[in-house]
Amino acid sequence: MPRKGVNVSLSSYDDIFSTEQSRTEAGQEHVQEIPLEELHPFEGHPFKVLDNEEMDKTVESVRTLGIVTPLIARPDPEGGYEIISGHRRHHAAELAGKETVPVIVREMDDDAAIILMVDANLQRENILPSERAFAYKMKLEAVKHQGERSDLTCRQVVDKLKAADIVGEKSGESGRQVQRYIRLTELIPQLLDMVDHKQLAFNPAVELSYLKKEEQEQFLEAMEYAQAAPSLSQAQRVKKLSQFGECTLDAMCDIMDEVKKGDLDRITIRNDVLKKYFPKSYTPKQMEDTIIRLLEQWQKKRQRSQER
């Protein structure tokens, strides 16, 4: 009676004589030195790398101590490596004259890479609203995509608010606040730049993001006309005009030209009125000092009159 064949698998020489520890270490990530020219930025990276005072300090640190925290990158099918975390360190190394930087190379799909890239950068201080807005938008799309892939059997998609909660968890933001930040990505560049420079407050900016692009362009003219940024109430009313199809330049100028609640306790005297009472050579500071001095004299005179 013939015997059934036995399936025998022969191990390689390395498998036989390698230890369990060496096999484990072989599968672990390790730091390697990679030339700077082989590393390139993450596609769509929303965080700005600026040559400012903070960068100068980083460059000096790199010259003195080197790169203490390795970059994280993933292999690019077209060659080289795509930086996931460490864009500022990479730029600082360039400015410091380094040829290589320490890198942890990690195989990651697009969604996992986006999530890690955003989370790593949001740990920094002084994140601009525009950076946070586009970073949250990228991460939200990645989280939703991961949810769709993990629910293929039941065809469920991650709820929008639940996904936004996941996005904000690392930075302590609620899902609602994440969604409000993402609204800023709908602003035209000029308005978004004003948010970054604190010339336009966050809450009014969110309301203005619902305007059509051409309406936002006109709103810039309305701000210029009124020489003022909108209050939350004004921005909300402009948003309503847009919703009802009544958002004209004249209507926006009318709203922006109104006296704000905070201005009711403020007295403003136009320069052309003041200049009638001062020499042409007087600066605004000199006029202010003179007015204060005259008011103090008037107050003392009034007090003496009351004492009599």
C-alpha positions as CSV (number, residue, x, y, z in Angstrom):
1,M,0.0,0.0,0.0
2,P,1.6,3.3,-1.1
3,R,2.4,5.8,1.7
4,K,1.1,9.3,1.5
5,G,3.7,11.9,0.7
6,V,4.9,14.0,3.6
7,N,5.2,17.7,3.0
8,V,8.7,18.6,4.3
9,S,9.8,22.3,4.4
10,L,13.6,22.7,4.7
11,S,14.7,25.8,6.6
12,S,17.5,28.0,5.3
13,Y,20.9,28.1,7.1
14,D,20.1,31.5,8.5
15,D,16.7,30.4,9.8
16,I,18.3,27.4,11.6
17,F,21.1,29.3,13.4
18,S,19.6,32.8,13.9
19,T,18.2,33.6,17.4
20,E,14.7,34.7,18.2
21,Q,16.0,38.1,19.2
22,S,17.9,38.7,15.9
23,R,14.8,37.7,13.9
24,T,12.7,40.2,16.0
25,E,15.2,43.0,15.6
26,A,15.3,42.4,11.8
27,G,11.6,43.3,11.6
28,Q,11.9,46.4,13.8
29,E,12.4,50.0,12.5
30,H,15.8,51.5,12.7
31,V,17.4,54.9,12.1
32,Q,19.4,55.3,8.9
33,E,21.3,58.3,7.5
34,I,19.8,59.5,4.2
35,P,21.1,62.2,1.9
36,L,19.0,65.4,2.0
37,E,18.5,65.4,-1.7
38,E,16.7,62.0,-1.5
39,L,14.0,63.5,0.8
40,H,11.2,65.6,-0.5
41,P,8.1,67.2,1.2
42,F,4.8,65.4,1.7
43,E,2.4,66.2,-1.1
44,G,-0.1,68.8,0.0
45,H,1.8,69.5,3.3
46,P,-0.3,72.3,4.9
47,F,2.3,73.5,7.4
48,K,4.6,76.4,6.5
49,V,8.3,76.2,6.8
50,L,9.5,79.8,7.4
51,D,12.9,81.3,7.7
52,N,12.2,83.2,10.9
53,E,13.8,83.6,14.3
54,E,12.5,80.2,15.4
55,M,14.2,78.6,12.4
56,D,17.4,80.4,13.2
57,K,17.4,78.7,16.6
58,T,16.7,75.3,15.1
59,V,19.6,75.8,12.6
60,E,22.0,76.7,15.5
61,S,20.8,73.6,17.4
62,V,21.4,71.4,14.4
63,R,24.9,72.8,13.9
64,T,25.7,72.2,17.6
65,L,23.9,68.9,18.4
66,G,22.8,67.6,15.1
67,I,19.3,66.2,14.5
68,V,18.2,64.8,17.8
69,T,14.8,63.5,16.7
70,P,14.9,61.4,13.5
71,L,12.6,62.3,10.6
72,I,10.0,59.9,9.6
73,A,9.6,59.2,5.9
74,R,8.2,56.6,3.5
75,P,9.6,55.2,0.3
76,D,8.4,56.9,-2.8
77,P,7.7,54.6,-5.7
78,E,9.1,57.2,-8.1
79,G,12.4,57.3,-6.1
80,G,13.7,58.8,-2.9
81,Y,11.6,59.3,0.2
82,E,8.6,61.4,1.1
83,I,8.9,63.2,4.5
84,I,6.0,62.5,6.8
85,S,7.4,64.2,9.9
86,G,10.4,66.6,10.1
87,H,10.0,69.2,7.3
88,R,11.4,71.9,9.5
89,R,14.3,69.8,10.7
90,H,15.1,68.9,7.0
91,H,15.2,72.6,6.1
92,A,17.3,73.4,9.1
93,A,19.8,70.7,8.2
94,E,20.0,72.2,4.7
95,L,20.7,75.7,6.1
96,A,23.2,74.2,8.6
97,G,25.2,72.6,5.7
98,K,24.4,69.0,6.6
99,E,24.6,66.3,3.9
100,T,22.5,63.6,5.6
101,V,19.9,63.4,8.3
102,P,18.7,60.5,10.5
103,V,15.5,59.0,9.2
104,I,13.1,56.3,10.2
105,V,11.8,54.8,7.0
106,R,8.3,53.4,7.4
107,E,6.0,51.7,4.9
108,M,2.6,53.5,5.1
109,D,-0.4,54.0,2.9
110,D,-1.7,57.5,2.1
111,D,-4.3,57.7,4.8
112,A,-2.0,56.5,7.6
113,A,0.7,58.9,6.4
114,I,-1.6,61.9,6.4
115,I,-2.8,61.1,9.9
116,L,0.7,60.8,11.3
117,M,1.9,63.9,9.4
118,V,-1.0,66.0,10.8
119,D,-0.7,64.7,14.4
120,A,3.1,65.2,14.5
121,N,2.9,68.8,13.3
122,L,-0.1,69.8,15.5
123,Q,2.1,69.2,18.6
124,R,4.0,72.4,17.7
125,E,3.3,75.7,19.2
126,N,2.1,78.7,17.2
127,I,0.0,76.9,14.6
128,L,-1.6,79.4,12.2
129,P,-5.4,79.0,11.8
130,S,-4.9,78.4,8.1
131,E,-2.5,75.6,8.8
132,R,-4.8,74.0,11.3
133,A,-7.7,74.3,8.9
134,F,-6.1,72.5,6.0
135,A,-4.5,69.9,8.3
136,Y,-7.9,69.1,9.8
137,K,-9.4,68.8,6.3
138,M,-6.7,66.4,5.1
139,K,-7.0,64.3,8.3
140,L,-10.8,64.2,8.2
141,E,-10.7,62.8,4.6
142,A,-8.2,60.2,5.7
143,V,-10.2,59.1,8.7
144,K,-13.4,58.9,6.7
145,H,-11.6,56.9,4.0
146,Q,-10.2,54.5,6.6
147,G,-13.8,54.1,8.0
148,E,-15.2,53.3,4.6
149,R,-12.5,50.6,4.0
150,S,-12.9,49.0,7.5
151,D,-16.7,48.8,7.0
152,L,-16.8,47.2,3.5
153,T,-18.8,44.3,4.8
154,C,-21.7,46.3,6.2
155,R,-21.2,49.3,3.9
156,Q,-21.4,51.8,6.7
157,V,-19.6,55.1,6.4
158,V,-18.1,56.9,9.4
159,D,-20.6,59.6,10.6
160,K,-19.2,63.1,9.8
161,L,-19.3,64.4,13.3
162,K,-17.9,61.2,14.7
163,A,-15.0,61.4,12.2
164,A,-14.5,65.1,13.2
165,D,-14.3,64.0,16.9
166,I,-11.6,61.5,16.0
167,V,-9.7,64.3,14.1
168,G,-9.7,66.7,17.0
169,E,-9.0,64.1,19.8
170,K,-5.2,64.5,19.6
171,S,-5.3,68.3,19.9
172,G,-8.2,68.5,22.4
173,E,-10.7,70.0,19.9
174,S,-14.4,69.0,19.7
175,G,-15.7,67.7,16.4
176,R,-17.8,70.8,16.0
177,Q,-14.7,73.0,16.4
178,V,-12.8,70.9,13.9
179,Q,-15.6,71.4,11.4
180,R,-15.5,75.2,12.0
181,Y,-11.8,75.3,11.4
182,I,-12.3,73.3,8.1
183,R,-14.8,76.0,7.0
184,L,-11.9,78.4,6.9
185,T,-10.5,76.5,3.9
186,E,-13.5,78.0,1.9
187,L,-12.2,81.6,2.4
188,I,-10.5,83.4,-0.4
189,P,-6.7,83.8,0.3
190,Q,-6.9,87.4,1.2
191,L,-9.5,86.8,4.0
192,L,-7.7,83.7,5.2
193,D,-4.5,85.7,5.4
194,M,-6.3,88.3,7.5
195,V,-7.3,85.5,9.9
196,D,-3.7,84.4,10.2
197,H,-2.6,88.0,11.0
198,K,-5.4,88.5,13.5
199,Q,-7.0,91.2,11.4
200,L,-10.2,89.2,11.1
201,A,-11.5,87.3,14.1
202,F,-12.1,83.5,13.9
203,N,-15.9,83.4,14.5
204,P,-16.8,86.1,11.9
205,A,-14.4,84.4,9.5
206,V,-16.3,81.1,9.8
207,E,-19.6,82.9,8.9
208,L,-18.0,84.7,5.9
209,S,-16.8,81.3,4.6
210,Y,-20.4,80.6,3.5
211,L,-20.3,83.4,1.1
212,K,-19.6,82.8,-2.6
213,K,-16.1,83.6,-3.8
214,E,-17.3,86.7,-5.7
215,E,-19.2,87.8,-2.6
216,Q,-16.1,87.4,-0.5
217,E,-14.2,89.6,-3.0
218,Q,-16.9,92.3,-2.7
219,F,-16.8,92.0,1.1
220,L,-13.2,93.0,1.0
221,E,-14.3,96.2,-0.7
222,A,-17.0,96.7,2.0
223,M,-14.3,96.3,4.7
224,E,-12.1,98.8,2.9
225,Y,-15.0,101.2,2.7
226,A,-15.8,101.0,6.4
227,Q,-12.2,100.8,7.4
228,A,-13.1,98.1,9.9
229,A,-13.3,94.3,10.4
230,P,-16.8,92.8,10.9
231,S,-18.3,91.8,14.3
232,L,-19.8,88.4,14.6
233,S,-23.3,89.9,14.3
234,Q,-22.4,91.8,11.1
235,A,-20.8,88.6,9.5
236,Q,-23.9,86.6,10.4
237,R,-26.2,89.2,8.7
238,V,-24.0,89.3,5.6
239,K,-24.2,85.5,5.5
240,K,-28.1,85.7,5.6
241,L,-28.0,88.2,2.7
242,S,-26.0,85.6,0.7
243,Q,-28.5,82.8,1.6
244,F,-31.4,84.9,0.3
245,G,-29.5,86.1,-2.8
246,E,-29.4,89.7,-1.7
247,C,-25.7,90.0,-1.0
248,T,-24.8,93.1,-3.0
249,L,-21.8,95.4,-2.4
250,D,-24.1,98.2,-1.3
251,A,-25.9,96.0,1.2
252,M,-22.6,94.9,2.7
253,C,-21.4,98.4,2.9
254,D,-24.5,99.4,4.7
255,I,-24.0,96.7,7.3
256,M,-20.3,97.4,7.7
257,D,-20.9,101.2,8.1
258,E,-23.0,100.7,11.2
259,V,-21.7,101.7,14.5
260,K,-20.6,98.6,16.4
261,K,-21.7,98.1,20.0
262,G,-18.1,98.3,21.2
263,D,-17.8,101.7,19.5
264,L,-20.6,103.3,21.4
265,D,-18.3,104.2,24.3
266,R,-15.6,105.5,21.9
267,I,-15.2,109.1,20.8
268,T,-13.5,109.6,17.4
269,I,-12.4,113.0,16.1
270,R,-11.4,113.1,12.5
271,N,-7.9,114.4,11.7
272,D,-9.2,117.2,9.4
273,V,-11.2,118.6,12.3
274,L,-8.3,118.5,14.8
275,K,-5.8,120.0,12.4
276,K,-7.7,123.2,12.3
277,Y,-6.6,123.9,15.9
278,F,-2.9,122.8,15.6
279,P,0.1,123.9,13.7
280,K,0.8,121.9,10.5
281,S,4.0,120.6,11.9
282,Y,2.3,118.8,14.8
283,T,2.3,115.0,14.8
284,P,-0.7,113.0,16.0
285,K,1.2,112.3,19.2
286,Q,1.8,116.0,19.8
287,M,-1.9,116.7,19.2
288,E,-2.9,113.9,21.6
289,D,-0.5,115.2,24.4
290,T,-1.8,118.7,24.0
291,I,-5.4,117.7,24.2
292,I,-4.7,115.6,27.4
293,R,-2.9,118.5,29.0
294,L,-5.7,120.9,28.2
295,L,-8.3,118.5,29.5
296,E,-6.3,118.1,32.8
297,Q,-6.2,121.9,33.1
298,W,-10.0,122.1,32.5
299,Q,-10.6,119.4,35.1
300,K,-8.6,121.2,37.8
301,K,-10.4,124.5,37.0
302,R,-13.7,122.7,37.3
303,Q,-12.8,121.2,40.6
304,R,-11.7,124.6,42.1
305,S,-15.0,126.0,40.9
306,Q,-17.0,123.3,42.7
307,E,-15.0,123.8,45.9
308,R,-16.0,127.4,46.1
